[in-house]
Amino acid sequence: CQVSSTIYYCALLADLEIVERDCHSYPSDYVPLGMDATVDWSGPDLKFRNNTPYPIRIEAEVSGGKVKVKLIGTDEKDYYIKMEAKTVEILNFDTVEEEYTAAEAQAKGYTNGQVKQEGVTGFTVYSYKCKYDKETDELISRTKEVRSVYERRDYTIAKIVDPNAPEPSE
């Protein structure tokens, strides 16, 4: 996905036509929010179209955990692209305790207070393609490219309870 996200971001900046793109379920940390593209063998794909009159070549390399991508082609445009992302919704995660008896916890290997799942904040993000004049750097247009929705995931802790303990009183 890091490769597909990097290619997607390059295709946006090259002003190529995006045919198919899906964002990740959760935010990724290698491209800005709204600029990612997930892929899967059986599911979503990244597809873009070379809508220029000239061929393009994709050069990519991976080194030190980083992905570098270049789209090589002929640029005749009198503008350049910058991408903007605007977060329109933040979905904070909750802390949830999942209760287990001592026997259930032991069978699953949980200890009291053990973190079962880290929390992830969710977001709704609008991405905008901004065209700027190459000579004057003036904004020509700003159009909404895509809406990306990233799910939140609750912070979950194991809590061991005694089912035979008396109910607490007020």
Backbone as CSV, one residue per row, in Angstrom:
resi,resn,N_x,N_y,N_z,CA_x,CA_y,CA_z,C_x,C_y,C_z
1,CYS,0.817,-1.210,0.000,0.000,0.000,0.000,0.853,1.263,0.000
2,GLN,2.051,1.177,0.565,2.913,2.355,0.554,3.289,2.711,-0.888
3,VAL,3.522,1.696,-1.701,3.847,1.929,-3.111,2.642,2.514,-3.838
4,SER,1.469,1.915,-3.672,0.281,2.416,-4.374,-0.067,3.831,-3.923
5,SER,0.082,4.124,-2.633,-0.205,5.471,-2.136,0.756,6.493,-2.726
6,THR,2.021,6.127,-2.830,3.020,7.035,-3.387,2.752,7.272,-4.875
7,ILE,2.407,6.223,-5.601,2.065,6.374,-7.019,0.817,7.249,-7.167
8,TYR,-0.178,7.018,-6.328,-1.410,7.825,-6.365,-1.094,9.304,-6.164
9,TYR,-0.291,9.602,-5.167,0.064,10.995,-4.878,0.799,11.617,-6.064
10,CYS,1.693,10.857,-6.680,2.406,11.344,-7.870,1.436,11.580,-9.037
11,ALA,0.492,10.668,-9.217,-0.487,10.822,-10.300,-1.346,12.060,-10.085
12,LEU,-1.699,12.341,-8.838,-2.448,13.566,-8.545,-1.634,14.801,-8.930
13,LEU,-0.370,14.819,-8.506,0.486,15.977,-8.782,0.771,16.138,-10.274
14,ALA,0.753,15.024,-11.005,0.954,15.072,-12.458,-0.340,15.392,-13.200
15,ASP,-1.432,15.525,-12.457,-2.754,15.830,-13.013,-3.234,14.751,-13.975
16,LEU,-2.930,13.492,-13.630,-3.432,12.362,-14.404,-4.833,12.003,-13.910
17,GLU,-5.603,11.380,-14.762,-6.973,11.012,-14.414,-6.974,9.802,-13.475
18,ILE,-7.610,9.952,-12.336,-7.741,8.846,-11.384,-9.026,8.101,-11.730
19,VAL,-8.894,6.824,-12.058,-10.029,6.003,-12.466,-10.623,5.278,-11.259
20,GLU,-9.753,4.738,-10.390,-10.226,4.001,-9.217,-9.237,4.175,-8.082
21,ARG,-9.771,4.480,-6.905,-8.931,4.648,-5.714,-9.795,4.456,-4.486
22,ASP,-9.287,3.732,-3.501,-9.925,3.584,-2.198,-8.914,3.966,-1.137
23,CYS,-9.392,4.668,-0.113,-8.495,4.995,0.999,-8.428,3.795,1.949
24,HIS,-7.469,3.829,2.840,-7.331,2.782,3.848,-8.475,2.882,4.864
25,SER,-8.694,1.825,5.612,-9.688,1.853,6.682,-9.237,2.760,7.815
26,TYR,-7.935,2.769,8.058,-7.350,3.576,9.133,-6.260,4.449,8.529
27,PRO,-5.978,5.586,9.158,-4.943,6.477,8.613,-3.587,5.783,8.503
28,SER,-2.852,6.135,7.467,-1.476,5.645,7.320,-0.548,6.823,7.601
29,ASP,0.697,6.517,7.911,1.607,7.591,8.314,2.655,7.930,7.262
30,TYR,2.560,7.362,6.067,3.591,7.611,5.065,3.165,8.594,3.982
31,VAL,1.908,8.985,3.947,1.441,10.069,3.086,0.410,10.867,3.883
32,PRO,0.157,12.117,3.496,-0.840,12.907,4.217,-2.230,12.270,4.147
33,LEU,-3.063,12.565,5.142,-4.448,12.099,5.132,-5.107,12.496,3.812
34,GLY,-5.868,11.582,3.260,-6.580,11.848,2.017,-5.765,11.614,0.759
35,MET,-4.493,11.268,0.932,-3.626,11.087,-0.241,-3.158,9.640,-0.384
36,ASP,-3.805,8.717,0.307,-3.409,7.309,0.275,-4.296,6.519,-0.677
37,ALA,-3.808,5.358,-1.058,-4.562,4.458,-1.940,-4.262,3.027,-1.510
38,THR,-5.289,2.340,-1.056,-5.097,0.959,-0.630,-5.309,0.009,-1.807
39,VAL,-4.613,-1.100,-1.755,-4.780,-2.160,-2.756,-4.824,-3.492,-2.038
40,ASP,-5.443,-4.470,-2.690,-5.544,-5.806,-2.116,-5.736,-6.773,-3.276
41,TRP,-5.208,-7.973,-3.117,-5.303,-8.960,-4.195,-6.738,-9.207,-4.621
42,SER,-7.650,-9.244,-3.661,-9.030,-9.590,-3.998,-9.967,-8.389,-3.963
43,GLY,-9.439,-7.216,-3.750,-10.345,-6.089,-3.556,-9.945,-4.836,-4.286
44,PRO,-9.837,-3.755,-3.564,-9.634,-2.464,-4.224,-8.328,-2.407,-5.011
45,ASP,-8.363,-1.592,-6.037,-7.215,-1.365,-6.894,-6.983,0.129,-7.020
46,LEU,-5.801,0.481,-7.417,-5.510,1.842,-7.842,-5.423,1.807,-9.358
47,LYS,-6.209,2.648,-9.997,-6.159,2.745,-11.453,-6.134,4.216,-11.831
48,PHE,-5.193,4.566,-12.697,-5.177,5.913,-13.246,-4.926,5.818,-14.736
49,ARG,-5.283,6.889,-15.440,-5.174,6.903,-16.893,-4.214,8.003,-17.307
50,ASN,-3.361,7.666,-18.254,-2.489,8.673,-18.832,-3.336,9.490,-19.803
51,ASN,-3.798,10.637,-19.355,-4.652,11.489,-20.180,-3.837,12.575,-20.903
52,THR,-2.552,12.325,-21.083,-1.699,13.236,-21.848,-1.462,12.627,-23.228
53,PRO,-1.001,13.420,-24.188,-0.737,12.861,-25.518,0.603,12.125,-25.612
54,TYR,1.342,12.046,-24.505,2.671,11.441,-24.518,2.738,10.262,-23.549
55,PRO,3.635,9.325,-23.811,3.786,8.208,-22.872,4.402,8.689,-21.554
56,ILE,4.157,7.920,-20.509,4.817,8.172,-19.231,5.494,6.888,-18.777
57,ARG,6.508,7.046,-17.963,7.227,5.907,-17.403,7.205,6.063,-15.885
58,ILE,7.005,4.959,-15.194,7.036,4.967,-13.733,8.371,4.410,-13.297
59,GLU,9.111,5.187,-12.520,10.350,4.709,-11.907,10.104,4.659,-10.403
60,ALA,10.437,3.533,-9.794,10.218,3.383,-8.357,11.394,2.657,-7.733
61,GLU,11.672,3.029,-6.489,12.711,2.330,-5.729,12.334,2.342,-4.253
62,VAL,12.832,1.339,-3.562,12.623,1.230,-2.130,13.989,1.164,-1.472
63,SER,14.175,1.991,-0.453,15.445,2.009,0.251,15.228,2.525,1.663
64,GLY,15.718,1.779,2.630,15.603,2.214,4.019,14.176,2.393,4.494
65,GLY,13.278,1.559,3.987,11.874,1.649,4.402,11.105,2.782,3.737
66,LYS,11.732,3.479,2.804,11.068,4.575,2.099,10.878,4.206,0.638
67,VAL,9.796,4.708,0.073,9.469,4.475,-1.325,9.649,5.779,-2.088
68,LYS,10.361,5.710,-3.199,10.505,6.867,-4.084,9.879,6.514,-5.419
69,VAL,9.057,7.415,-5.941,8.397,7.194,-7.226,8.573,8.442,-8.073
70,LYS,8.877,8.227,-9.341,8.942,9.310,-10.322,8.056,8.925,-11.489
71,LEU,7.247,9.868,-11.940,6.521,9.708,-13.189,7.268,10.557,-14.209
72,ILE,7.813,9.906,-15.219,8.622,10.575,-16.224,7.790,10.727,-17.495
73,GLY,7.695,11.955,-17.996,6.931,12.199,-19.209,7.180,13.610,-19.722
74,THR,6.371,14.021,-20.662,6.477,15.353,-21.251,5.419,16.242,-20.626
75,ASP,5.872,17.345,-20.041,4.961,18.268,-19.372,4.814,19.528,-20.222
76,GLU,3.639,19.714,-20.789,3.355,20.904,-21.586,2.394,21.854,-20.880
77,LYS,2.032,21.544,-19.645,1.053,22.350,-18.923,1.665,23.690,-18.505
78,ASP,0.813,24.709,-18.448,1.257,26.019,-17.975,0.894,26.217,-16.498
79,TYR,0.611,25.122,-15.831,0.260,25.157,-14.410,0.929,23.992,-13.689
80,TYR,0.910,24.062,-12.367,1.371,22.958,-11.538,0.313,22.690,-10.475
81,ILE,0.390,21.521,-9.887,-0.612,21.070,-8.920,-0.014,21.029,-7.521
82,LYS,-0.808,21.483,-6.562,-0.544,21.242,-5.143,-1.811,20.612,-4.581
83,MET,-1.632,19.662,-3.690,-2.780,19.020,-3.058,-2.981,19.607,-1.668
84,GLU,-4.249,19.777,-1.306,-4.629,20.228,0.032,-5.576,19.194,0.630
85,ALA,-5.511,19.055,1.925,-6.447,18.172,2.617,-7.081,18.955,3.752
86,LYS,-8.387,18.823,3.881,-9.108,19.493,4.958,-9.839,18.435,5.775
87,THR,-9.506,18.355,7.058,-10.191,17.425,7.950,-11.518,18.049,8.348
88,VAL,-12.616,17.371,8.022,-13.943,17.916,8.314,-14.613,17.223,9.496
89,GLU,-14.046,16.096,9.928,-14.614,15.384,11.078,-13.509,14.592,11.761
90,ILE,-13.508,14.658,13.085,-12.579,13.870,13.899,-13.409,12.971,14.799
91,LEU,-13.133,11.678,14.763,-13.852,10.696,15.585,-12.876,10.119,16.603
92,ASN,-12.928,10.665,17.824,-12.022,10.192,18.871,-12.432,8.800,19.322
93,PHE,-11.440,8.003,19.656,-11.728,6.644,20.112,-12.117,6.659,21.589
94,ASP,-12.853,5.640,21.985,-13.237,5.446,23.383,-12.340,4.394,24.004
95,THR,-12.297,4.391,25.334,-11.632,3.325,26.072,-12.708,2.340,26.510
96,VAL,-12.528,1.096,26.141,-13.526,0.060,26.402,-12.881,-1.042,27.224
97,GLU,-13.585,-1.495,28.255,-13.128,-2.639,29.037,-13.939,-3.859,28.621
98,GLU,-13.252,-4.924,28.235,-13.922,-6.185,27.940,-13.741,-7.089,29.141
99,GLU,-14.851,-7.565,29.665,-14.814,-8.350,30.898,-14.668,-9.837,30.608
100,TYR,-13.806,-10.469,31.434,-13.558,-11.905,31.343,-13.513,-12.476,32.745
101,THR,-13.980,-13.708,32.890,-13.762,-14.407,34.146,-12.282,-14.790,34.188
102,ALA,-11.811,-15.166,35.339,-10.412,-15.567,35.459,-10.096,-16.734,34.532
103,ALA,-11.028,-17.696,34.434,-10.811,-18.855,33.564,-10.768,-18.435,32.093
104,GLU,-11.688,-17.554,31.676,-11.694,-17.080,30.286,-10.401,-16.321,29.965
105,ALA,-9.993,-15.461,30.889,-8.774,-14.670,30.685,-7.560,-15.581,30.571
106,GLN,-7.483,-16.578,31.439,-6.348,-17.500,31.400,-6.325,-18.276,30.086
107,ALA,-7.499,-18.711,29.632,-7.580,-19.474,28.385,-7.130,-18.631,27.182
108,LYS,-7.389,-17.337,27.242,-7.010,-16.444,26.134,-5.652,-15.796,26.358
109,GLY,-5.076,-16.002,27.522,-3.760,-15.433,27.799,-3.787,-13.963,28.196
110,TYR,-4.932,-13.475,28.689,-5.051,-12.072,29.080,-4.745,-11.897,30.556
111,THR,-4.194,-10.768,30.892,-4.024,-10.367,32.288,-4.912,-9.156,32.544
112,ASN,-5.217,-8.908,33.779,-6.076,-7.782,34.134,-5.391,-6.471,33.735
113,GLY,-6.098,-5.646,32.988,-5.555,-4.362,32.551,-4.737,-4.438,31.279
114,GLN,-4.597,-5.624,30.718,-3.815,-5.777,29.482,-4.499,-5.055,28.333
115,VAL,-3.711,-4.319,27.550,-4.239,-3.641,26.374,-4.421,-4.679,25.272
116,LYS,-5.664,-4.838,24.836,-5.962,-5.786,23.758,-5.835,-5.132,22.401
117,GLN,-6.140,-3.847,22.351,-6.127,-3.139,21.076,-5.854,-1.663,21.323
118,GLU,-4.903,-1.117,20.581,-4.616,0.315,20.681,-5.727,1.113,20.014
119,GLY,-5.993,2.289,20.508,-7.015,3.155,19.924,-6.484,3.898,18.706
120,VAL,-7.369,4.151,17.769,-7.035,4.916,16.568,-8.137,5.947,16.350
121,THR,-7.746,7.198,16.187,-8.693,8.262,15.899,-9.141,8.163,14.448
122,GLY,-10.424,8.367,14.203,-10.963,8.343,12.850,-11.098,9.753,12.292
123,PHE,-11.157,9.853,10.981,-11.237,11.153,10.330,-12.099,11.067,9.079
124,THR,-12.717,12.179,8.731,-13.264,12.381,7.394,-12.491,13.555,6.807
125,VAL,-11.936,13.337,5.615,-11.039,14.310,4.999,-11.473,14.563,3.560
126,TYR,-11.497,15.830,3.172,-11.702,16.197,1.771,-10.354,16.599,1.200
127,SER,-10.030,16.059,0.026,-8.788,16.407,-0.668,-9.125,17.305,-1.846
128,TYR,-8.331,18.337,-2.014,-8.548,19.322,-3.075,-7.331,19.393,-3.980
129,LYS,-7.605,19.454,-5.277,-6.550,19.642,-6.269,-6.510,21.129,-6.602
130,CYS,-5.367,21.751,-6.321,-5.204,23.186,-6.559,-4.244,23.397,-7.716
131,LYS,-4.714,24.110,-8.744,-3.886,24.412,-9.913,-3.353,25.833,-9.778
132,TYR,-2.029,25.947,-9.966,-1.365,27.246,-9.877,-0.663,27.560,-11.186
133,ASP,-0.704,28.830,-11.586,-0.004,29.290,-12.772,1.500,29.171,-12.547
134,LYS,2.210,28.560,-13.507,3.658,28.360,-13.355,4.433,29.678,-13.331
135,GLU,3.964,30.689,-14.048,4.692,31.959,-14.105,4.397,32.863,-12.916
136,THR,3.126,32.929,-12.506,2.736,33.901,-11.475,2.503,33.270,-10.108
137,ASP,2.437,31.968,-10.056,2.098,31.232,-8.825,0.705,31.574,-8.297
138,GLU,-0.141,32.134,-9.146,-1.511,32.455,-8.744,-2.382,31.213,-8.845
139,LEU,-3.306,31.101,-7.899,-4.247,29.987,-7.899,-5.209,30.127,-9.076
140,ILE,-5.274,29.087,-9.906,-6.185,29.067,-11.056,-7.511,28.438,-10.655
141,SER,-7.432,27.289,-9.967,-8.653,26.590,-9.564,-8.363,25.711,-8.355
142,ARG,-9.425,25.429,-7.636,-9.362,24.533,-6.472,-10.600,23.654,-6.552
143,THR,-10.404,22.357,-6.818,-11.540,21.449,-6.970,-11.412,20.284,-5.996
144,LYS,-12.568,19.861,-5.490,-12.569,18.716,-4.575,-12.263,17.461,-5.370
145,GLU,-11.231,16.758,-4.944,-10.808,15.540,-5.630,-11.534,14.321,-5.074
146,VAL,-11.551,14.191,-3.739,-12.090,12.964,-3.146,-12.411,13.186,-1.667
147,ARG,-13.316,12.360,-1.166,-13.650,12.309,0.263,-13.104,10.995,0.800
148,SER,-12.315,11.080,1.870,-11.729,9.885,2.479,-12.266,9.742,3.895
149,VAL,-12.708,8.537,4.226,-13.234,8.268,5.564,-12.374,7.195,6.213
150,TYR,-11.801,7.539,7.356,-10.957,6.618,8.120,-11.693,6.276,9.409
151,GLU,-11.841,4.980,9.660,-12.588,4.511,10.834,-11.819,4.784,12.118
152,ARG,-12.557,4.892,13.190,-11.927,4.937,14.504,-11.894,3.513,15.048
153,ARG,-10.979,3.267,15.955,-10.885,1.950,16.593,-10.685,2.200,18.080
154,ASP,-11.537,1.601,18.892,-11.486,1.837,20.335,-10.259,1.221,20.986
155,TYR,-9.798,1.880,22.017,-8.726,1.388,22.888,-9.385,0.371,23.810
156,THR,-8.961,-0.881,23.737,-9.648,-1.957,24.457,-8.727,-2.613,25.474
157,ILE,-9.254,-2.758,26.689,-8.499,-3.314,27.813,-9.241,-4.536,28.349
158,ALA,-8.488,-5.563,28.725,-9.080,-6.750,29.354,-9.292,-6.468,30.835
159,LYS,-10.469,-6.822,31.332,-10.786,-6.657,32.759,-11.267,-7.997,33.283
160,ILE,-10.580,-8.495,34.303,-10.957,-9.774,34.899,-11.952,-9.507,36.021
161,VAL,-13.090,-10.199,35.943,-14.152,-10.013,36.927,-14.473,-11.341,37.591
162,ASP,-14.976,-11.249,38.787,-15.409,-12.439,39.532,-16.931,-12.496,39.438
163,PRO,-17.478,-13.484,38.708,-18.940,-13.533,38.546,-19.667,-13.803,39.854
164,ASN,-18.958,-14.288,40.864,-19.606,-14.587,42.158,-19.509,-13.428,43.139
165,ALA,-18.833,-12.356,42.753,-18.684,-11.199,43.648,-20.034,-10.521,43.796
166,PRO,-20.340,-10.015,44.983,-21.623,-9.323,45.181,-21.642,-8.011,44.373
167,GLU,-22.848,-7.621,43.968,-23.017,-6.364,43.241,-22.634,-5.195,44.169
168,PRO,-21.940,-4.188,43.659,-21.609,-3.038,44.510,-22.877,-2.277,44.871
169,SER,-22.885,-1.760,46.067,-24.060,-0.992,46.515,-23.691,0.488,46.556
170,GLU,-24.723,1.318,46.537,-24.484,2.767,46.562,-24.248,3.250,47.968
